[in-house]
Amino acid sequence: MRPLEPGDPLAVGGYPLLARLGAGGMGQVYLSRTPAGRALALKTIRPDLAADPDFGPRFAREIRTSDRVRTPWTASVVDFSPPGGHPQWLAVEYVTAPSLADWVTAHGPLPPAAVRALAAELAAALAAVHACDLAHRDVKPSNVLLARERPVLIDFGIARAADESRHTRTGGAVGSPGYLAPEQASHGAAGPSGDLFSLGAVLAYAATGRGPFEHPGEQVSAASLLYRIVHEEPRLDGVPEDLLPVVRRCLAKDPGQRPTTELTALWPRAGRGTGAGWEESLPPGLTADLDARAAEVTRLCAPPSPPAHAIPPLPPTHTAPPFATSPAPSGTWPPAPAPTAGPPPARRSRGALLWSAAGVVTAVAVATVLWVNLLGPDDGDEARNDDVTSAPASGSTPGSASAALSTAWAGTWTGEGTGNPDADGRLQPRTSSFRVTLTLHTAARGELAGKQVSNVSEVGTGREVGCTEALEVREVHGSTATFEAVTSHPTDRSAPGLSCPEGNVYVVRLTGDDTMTLGEEGAQAAGAPSALRRVPTS
């Protein structure tokens, strides 16, 4: 992480840029944050790539595939630039961890217990990717982040559906030399079995500090690596003995001889045999490194303190539906943001875009129509979750923090939006109504506070595609409360082919005794209600 340089923009897409994280094949990557303080890795796209007519589909695919795979081992897409917009960018959840490549380069191979745990975790990660009918196609040490709770697999820029084998460029191999499967190196074909070959190569690197087709101390060309992958056997001295049989199978030249996704379920047994899971197996130096990184990111992402006796800005006058749906960030919940009158990020509709991506329907969770999207996540036209309301709840003051949800919130609240009947029906589903019912009771932070029920009607079929979620209190700050959905299911449990995500984050703001707005830290769908009213008790 490095300071911003002269010429770097101060913000992209409404998100402030805080530091440089590095440069990737597509462009510069910055540290940023949401208005609520959630850390983001914001990737900007090089102008020359953005001008390439072939780039758009690839960029859309990275967003689509990254967001299709929502697992503990992947970073969530949070927001993205609109199609055709300039500059183009992508914001994902920032994982405060070094890559396997960076760590091994600086500190040497991982200890055997950590390699065993890494094998179990990455096998589970790839099983989750493959269960979505996807192949990552670029599993390598720099795409594995050594996070505290579990390793995270990143960069789905060249991932494709498992049954696709096209190249990103005609005649070129897809992936990274040294970690490509032989079939990728020779004729570009790539699928789940290729990911398993790459997994074996990554584990050999983690255990030995070099790839299985590299010789100690040499500087080898990409062409030589590709030749060795196709024609030579791997060098696996240094790989833990109990992992050698499966690593060898992963590195088989014949894809049919490699373990299947189902067989990778055997890997956790090898890890459990050592008596140590991932977090317990981390070397002390890595634990200290993670602590230092987390402290620095917390410092950079902390919102500025408001001046004493500051006059809060007027509430926004927009009518965009601002209800959140991004998965909750891991770790400590960020502090509530300070009042600001700056322009909000203009977020895109996330869920609508899975509609054509996977051929399945995911139910609508308040602000999400089909939570996994084809072209991106966060929506929320001009909604903002850090504005201070003009009519705070009784007994609360803007900027005052509390650990509990008071009686001012208790009751049933409801609102109805128009839905999105003019959607194209392919990239966005057509909906004719969007009703939200929020039922709350007093609760302390970390306790269940109630539930939200979305009733969303699909045009043509009339079927119910909403979600019902149990909400847990994550933060109460004056007239603003943040909730996380800890359970979720289709509102119509009998409807076939529907599923709902867990972990959605909602920011709700009281604007009077009987009214509230629905602030957002994530995606939302067109046609959702922009405000709720308390239902009178009889």
Residue pairs with C-beta under 8 A, 6 or more apart in sequence:
1 19
1 20
1 21
1 31
1 293
1 296
2 19
2 20
3 19
3 20
4 17
4 18
4 19
4 20
4 30
5 20
8 17
8 20
8 28
8 30
9 17
10 16
10 17
11 17
12 30
12 32
12 42
12 44
12 87
12 89
13 42
13 79
13 81
13 89
13 91
13 345
13 346
14 343
14 344
14 345
14 346
15 32
15 33
15 34
15 40
15 42
15 79
15 91
15 345
16 32
16 33
17 30
17 31
17 32
17 42
18 30
18 31
18 32
18 33
18 300
18 301
19 30
19 31
19 300
20 28
20 29
20 30
20 31
21 29
21 30
21 31
21 41
21 94
22 28
22 29
23 29
24 43
24 155
25 157
26 43
26 45
26 46
26 49
26 59
26 157
27 43
27 44
27 45
27 46
27 49
28 43
28 44
29 41
29 42
29 43
29 44
30 41
30 42
30 43
30 44
31 39
31 40
31 41
31 42
31 94
31 297
31 300
31 301
32 39
32 40
32 41
32 42
32 91
32 94
33 39
33 40
33 300
33 301
33 334
34 40
34 78
34 345
34 385
34 521
35 337
35 340
35 344
35 345
35 384
35 385
35 386
35 521
36 334
36 336
36 337
36 385
36 386
36 482
36 505
36 507
36 521
37 301
37 302
37 303
37 334
37 335
37 336
37 337
38 78
38 93
38 301
38 326
38 329
38 334
38 521
39 93
39 94
39 96
39 297
39 301
39 329
39 334
40 78
40 79
40 91
40 92
40 93
40 94
41 75
41 91
41 92
41 93
41 94
41 95
42 89
42 90
42 91
43 89
43 90
43 91
43 92
44 87
44 88
44 89
45 55
45 59
45 87
45 88
45 89
45 90
47 87
49 55
50 86
50 87
50 88
56 83
56 84
58 157
58 158
58 168
59 88
59 90
60 83
60 374
60 375
61 157
61 159
61 160
62 90
62 156
62 157
62 158
62 159
63 77
63 80
63 90
63 373
63 374
63 375
63 376
63 377
64 353
64 357
64 373
64 374
64 375
65 134
65 156
65 159
65 160
66 74
66 75
66 77
66 92
66 156
66 159
67 76
67 77
67 350
67 354
67 372
67 373
67 376
67 377
68 132
68 134
68 354
68 357
68 358
68 372
69 128
69 129
69 132
69 134
69 156
70 76
70 327
70 371
70 372
70 501
71 125
71 128
71 129
72 149
72 150
73 121
73 122
73 124
73 125
73 128
73 150
73 151
73 152
73 153
74 125
74 128
74 129
74 152
74 153
74 154
75 92
75 93
75 94
75 95
75 145
75 152
75 154
76 92
76 93
76 326
76 327
76 377
77 90
77 91
77 92
77 93
77 350
77 373
77 376
77 377
78 91
78 92
78 93
78 326
78 377
78 378
78 522
79 90
79 91
79 345
79 347
79 348
79 376
79 377
79 378
80 89
80 90
80 91
80 348
80 375
80 376
80 377
80 378
81 87
81 88
81 89
81 90
81 348
82 346
82 348
83 375
90 376
91 378
92 154
93 327
93 329
94 297
95 145
95 147
95 152
95 154
96 147
96 290
96 293
96 294
96 297
97 145
97 146
97 147
97 148
97 152
97 290
97 293
98 106
98 145
98 146
98 286
98 289
98 293
99 141
99 142
99 143
99 144
99 145
99 146
100 110
100 118
100 141
100 142
100 144
100 145
100 146
100 151
100 202
100 205
100 206
101 140
101 141
101 142
101 144
101 205
102 142
103 110
103 146
103 286
103 289
104 110
104 141
104 205
104 206
104 209
107 283
107 285
107 286
108 209
109 115
109 206
109 207
109 208
109 209
109 238
110 118
110 206
110 207
110 283
111 281
111 283
112 207
112 240
112 274
113 274
113 276
113 280
113 281
114 206
114 278
114 281
114 282
114 283
115 203
115 206
115 207
115 239
115 240
115 243
116 240
116 242
116 243
116 270
116 271
116 273
116 274
116 276
116 281
117 271
117 274
117 276
117 277
117 278
117 280
117 281
118 144
118 151
118 203
118 206
118 278
119 203
119 243
119 246
119 267
119 270
119 271
120 267
120 268
120 270
120 271
120 272
120 278
121 150
121 151
121 271
121 278
122 139
122 144
122 151
122 153
122 199
122 202
122 203
123 199
123 264
123 265
123 267
123 268
124 264
124 267
124 268
125 151
125 153
126 136
126 139
126 153
126 192
126 195
126 196
126 199
126 261
126 264
127 261
127 264
127 265
129 135
129 136
129 153
129 159
129 195
130 162
130 192
130 195
130 261
131 261
132 358
133 161
133 162
133 163
133 358
134 156
134 159
134 160
134 161
134 162
135 159
135 160
135 161
135 162
135 190
135 191
135 192
135 194
135 195
136 143
136 153
136 156
136 159
136 195
136 198
137 158
137 159
137 160
137 174
137 175
137 184
137 190
137 194
137 195
138 155
138 157
138 158
138 159
138 174
138 175
138 176
138 179
138 198
139 153
139 179
139 195
139 198
139 199
139 202
140 175
140 176
140 178
140 179
140 198
140 201
140 202
141 179
141 202
141 205
141 206
142 176
143 153
143 154
143 155
144 151
144 152
144 153
144 154
144 202
145 151
145 152
145 153
145 154
146 282
146 286
146 290
147 290
148 279
148 282
148 287
148 290
149 278
149 279
149 330
150 278
150 279
151 278
158 168
158 174
158 175
160 166
160 190
162 191
162 192
163 191
165 188
165 189
165 190
165 191
166 188
167 173
167 174
167 188
168 174
171 188
172 188
173 180
173 184
173 185
173 188
173 226
174 180
174 184
174 188
174 190
175 181
175 184
175 190
175 194
175 198
177 185
177 222
177 225
177 226
178 201
178 211
178 213
178 214
178 225
178 229
179 198
179 201
179 202
179 211
180 194
180 197
180 198
180 226
180 229
181 190
181 193
181 194
181 197
181 198
181 229
181 255
182 197
182 229
182 230
182 253
183 189
183 190
183 194
183 255
184 190
184 194
185 226
185 229
185 230
186 230
191 255
192 261
193 255
193 256
193 258
194 255
196 250
196 258
196 259
196 264
197 250
197 251
197 252
197 255
197 258
199 250
200 212
200 234
200 246
200 247
200 248
200 249
200 250
200 251
201 211
201 212
201 213
201 234
201 250
201 251
203 239
203 243
203 247
203 250
204 210
204 211
204 212
204 234
204 235
204 236
204 238
204 239
204 247
204 251
205 211
205 212
207 238
207 239
207 240
207 243
208 236
208 237
208 238
208 239
210 216
211 225
212 234
212 235
212 236
212 251
213 225
213 228
213 229
213 232
213 234
213 235
214 220
214 225
214 235
215 235
230 253
234 248
234 251
236 244
236 247
236 248
236 251
239 247
242 270
242 273
243 270
246 259
246 266
246 267
246 270
249 257
249 258
249 259
250 258
250 259
252 258
259 266
271 277
274 281
282 290
294 331
298 332
298 334
301 334
302 334
302 335
303 335
303 336
303 337
303 338
303 340
303 386
304 338
305 338
306 338
306 339
306 399
310 339
312 339
312 388
312 389
312 390
312 398
313 339
313 340
313 341
313 387
313 388
314 390
315 387
315 389
315 390
315 511
315 517
316 382
316 383
316 384
316 387
318 381
318 382
318 383
318 530
319 530
320 380
320 381
320 382
320 383
320 524
320 530
321 367
321 380
321 383
321 417
321 434
321 518
321 524
321 525
321 526
321 527
321 528
321 529
321 530
322 367
322 380
322 383
322 384
322 385
322 517
322 518
322 519
322 520
322 524
322 530
323 366
323 367
323 436
323 506
323 518
323 519
323 520
323 524
323 528
324 366
324 367
324 385
324 504
324 505
324 506
324 507
324 518
324 519
324 520
324 521
324 522
324 523
324 524
325 350
325 351
325 365
325 366
325 367
325 368
325 371
325 501
325 504
325 505
325 506
325 520
325 522
325 523
325 524
326 377
326 378
326 504
326 505
326 521
326 522
326 523
327 501
327 502
327 503
327 504
327 505
327 522
328 474
328 484
328 503
328 504
328 505
329 505
333 474
333 475
333 482
336 386
336 401
336 475
336 477
336 478
336 480
336 482
337 385
337 386
338 386
338 399
339 386
339 387
339 388
339 398
339 399
340 386
340 387
341 387
343 382
344 380
344 382
344 383
344 384
345 378
345 380
346 380
346 381
346 382
347 377
347 378
347 379
347 380
347 381
347 383
347 520
347 522
347 523
347 524
348 375
348 376
348 377
348 378
348 379
348 523
349 369
349 373
349 376
349 379
349 428
349 523
349 524
349 525
349 526
350 368
350 371
350 372
350 373
350 376
350 377
350 378
350 379
350 522
350 523
351 362
351 364
351 368
351 369
351 370
351 371
351 372
351 373
351 523
351 525
352 369
352 370
352 373
352 420
352 423
352 427
352 428
352 429
352 525
352 526
353 370
353 373
353 374
353 375
353 376
353 427
353 428
354 360
354 362
354 370
354 371
354 372
354 373
354 374
355 361
355 369
355 370
355 374
355 425
355 426
355 427
355 428
355 429
356 374
356 426
356 427
357 372
357 373
357 374
358 372
360 497
360 499
361 370
361 429
361 465
361 497
361 498
362 368
362 370
362 371
362 372
362 498
362 499
362 500
362 501
363 454
363 456
363 465
363 466
363 467
363 490
363 491
363 495
363 498
363 499
363 500
364 370
364 431
364 434
364 454
364 456
364 465
364 466
364 467
364 525
365 371
365 454
365 466
365 467
365 469
365 485
365 488
365 500
365 501
365 504
366 436
366 452
366 454
366 467
366 469
366 504
366 506
366 518
366 524
366 528
367 379
367 380
367 518
367 520
367 522
367 523
367 524
367 525
367 528
368 467
368 501
368 504
368 523
368 524
368 525
369 420
369 428
369 429
369 431
369 456
369 465
369 525
369 526
370 429
371 500
371 501
371 504
371 523
372 501
373 523
374 427
375 427
377 522
377 523
378 520
378 522
378 523
379 520
379 523
379 524
379 525
379 526
380 520
380 522
380 523
380 524
383 518
383 519
383 520
383 524
383 530
384 519
385 480
385 507
385 509
385 519
385 520
385 521
386 519
387 509
387 519
388 398
388 399
388 478
388 479
389 398
389 479
389 480
389 509
389 510
389 511
389 517
390 511
391 479
391 510
391 511
391 512
391 515
392 398
392 478
392 479
392 510
393 406
393 408
393 409
393 478
393 479
393 510
393 513
394 408
394 513
395 406
395 408
396 402
396 406
396 408
396 478
396 479
396 510
397 478
398 478
398 479
399 477
399 478
400 477
400 478
401 476
401 477
401 478
402 476
402 477
402 478
403 444
403 445
403 476
404 442
404 443
404 444
404 445
404 473
404 476
405 440
405 441
405 442
405 443
405 444
405 449
405 473
405 476
405 481
406 442
406 476
407 442
408 510
408 513
409 440
409 442
409 449
409 481
409 510
410 440
410 441
410 442
411 439
411 440
411 534
411 535
411 537
412 437
412 438
412 439
412 534
412 535
413 437
413 438
413 439
413 440
413 516
413 532
413 533
413 534
413 535
414 435
414 436
414 437
414 438
414 532
414 533
414 535
415 435
415 436
415 518
415 529
415 530
415 531
415 532
415 533
416 433
416 434
416 435
416 436
416 529
417 433
417 434
417 435
417 436
417 527
417 528
417 529
417 530
418 433
418 434
418 527
419 430
419 431
419 432
419 433
419 434
419 456
419 457
419 459
419 527
420 428
420 429
420 430
420 431
420 434
420 525
420 526
420 527
421 430
421 431
421 432
421 459
421 527
422 430
423 429
423 430
423 431
423 526
425 459
428 526
429 458
429 465
430 458
430 459
430 460
431 456
431 457
431 458
431 459
431 465
431 525
431 527
432 457
432 458
432 459
433 455
433 456
433 457
433 527
434 454
434 455
434 456
434 525
434 527
434 528
434 529
435 454
435 455
435 456
435 466
435 529
436 452
436 453
436 454
436 455
436 518
436 528
436 529
436 532
437 452
437 453
437 455
438 450
438 451
438 452
438 453
438 508
438 532
439 450
439 451
439 452
439 453
440 449
440 450
440 471
441 449
441 450
442 449
443 449
443 450
443 473
444 473
445 473
445 474
445 475
445 476
446 472
446 473
446 474
447 472
447 473
448 470
448 471
448 472
448 486
449 471
449 472
449 473
449 483
450 470
450 471
451 468
451 469
451 470
451 471
452 468
452 469
452 471
452 485
452 506
453 466
453 468
453 491
454 466
454 467
454 468
454 491
455 464
455 466
455 491
456 464
456 465
456 466
456 491
457 463
457 464
457 465
458 464
458 465
463 492
463 495
464 490
464 491
464 492
464 495
465 490
465 492
465 495
465 498
466 490
466 491
466 492
467 488
467 489
467 490
467 491
467 500
467 501
468 488
468 489
468 490
468 491
468 500
469 485
469 486
469 487
469 488
469 500
469 502
469 504
470 485
470 486
470 487
470 488
471 483
471 484
471 485
471 486
471 506
472 483
472 484
472 485
472 486
473 481
473 482
473 483
474 482
474 483
474 484
474 505
475 481
475 482
476 482
479 509
479 510
479 511
480 507
480 508
480 509
480 510
480 519
481 507
481 508
481 509
482 505
482 506
482 507
482 508
482 521
483 505
483 506
483 507
483 508
484 503
484 504
484 505
484 506
485 501
485 502
485 503
485 504
485 505
485 506
486 502
486 503
487 502
488 500
488 501
488 502
488 504
489 500
490 498
490 499
490 500
492 498
504 522
505 521
505 522
506 518
506 520
506 521
507 518
507 519
507 520
507 521
508 516
508 517
508 518
508 519
509 516
509 517
509 518
509 519
510 516
511 517
511 531
513 534
514 533
514 534
515 531
515 532
515 533
515 534
516 531
516 532
517 530
517 531
517 532
518 528
518 529
518 530
518 531
518 532
